[in-house]
Amino acid sequence: MQLATLNALAEPNRLHIVELLRDGPLTMGEIAERLELNHPQTSKHLRVLSEAGLAEAHPVANRRIYKLRYEPFEELSVWLDSFRLLKEAQFDRFERLLRELQQKNQPPAK
């Protein structure tokens, strides 16, 4: 699941689309205009984002309104948190080791 998310976000235009949609729903035309992309390119990028589960479209009259799906981002956040926890544990071990070394190098109390 994160692989599909990361693959979809790896393309700069798709990442820019996600950043636009973070601020709220937009039509394909609005996205294309803001990113200066043609409609077929925009449509392709939106299809990839939709297939990865990152975006969804809702038809309104003759337009499709795209918005983000937050579940994949929450899953990605949990996955990234596991790396943060690992790094924090490494820092904690380093801090303990540093304190031990500092204590060993202190002159004995008189």
N, C-alpha and C positions, 0 to 999 in steps of 0.2 A: 504494500500500500504506500509506504513512503517512497519507494522507487518510482512509482507512477507519478507521485506528487513532485519529486525532485526532477524527474525527466521533463515534466510539463513546465516547470519553473526555470529550467536551464536555458530556455530560449529567451533572449532579452525582450522581444515584443510581447511574449506571453507574460513575463514578469511585470512588464509595464501595464498590461491589461489588468492583472491582478491588483496592482497598486491603484489603478483608477477605480476599480470596483470596490476597493476597500472603503472608499468614501461614499459609496452608495450605488444602487442599480443604474445601469445605462443601456441605451439601445446600441445595436451594432454600429449604426451610423454615427452616433456620438463618439463611440470608441475609435472608429476609423478616423474621424475628423481630428480628434485630440492627438492621436498618435501619427497622423499624416500617413495612414496606410490605405491601400485600396480595399474595396469591400470583399473581394475574394480572399485576400490575405487575412483580413480580420476574421472572416467567417471560418477559415481554416484554423486559426489560432483559438478561436472560441470553441470550435469542435474538439480540439485537443484538450482544452481546459475542462470542457464538459465531460469528455470520456474519462479523464483522470479524476472526476468527481469534485473538481475545484470550483466549478461554476455551473449554474443552471439557468435555463431560459424559461420565461413565462410569456406566453402570447397575450398581447393586448391589442385588440383590433388587428391591423395589418403589420404590427411591429412585434419584435421579440425583445423583451427586457431581460438583460443578463444581470445576475447578482452572484456573489460568492456563496459557496457552501462552507461553513466554518468547521465542520467536522474534520476534514483532512488537515486543516491547519492546527486544530487541537491535537490530533494524533502526531503531527510533526513536532509540535511543541513538547509533548510527552517524550518523544524519542530524543529530542535535543536535550531535554532536562537530564536524561540518563548520562549524557556526556558531561554536563555541568556538575552533576553529583560525583562522577568519577574524578573530575579535575579538583573539586573541593576536597575529596578524600586525599588526593595526592598532596595538596597544599597543607592539609592537616598533618599528614605524616611528615612532611618537610619541616613544618613548624615544631613538631615534637622533637625531631632529630636536632634541629638547631638549638632548642632549649637544652637538650641533653649535652650537646657539645659546649655550649656556653657554661653550663654548670661544671663540667669537667675541667674547663680552662680557668675557672675562677681560683684565685689563690685561697688556701685554707684560712679560715677565720682564726684570728689571734686571741 
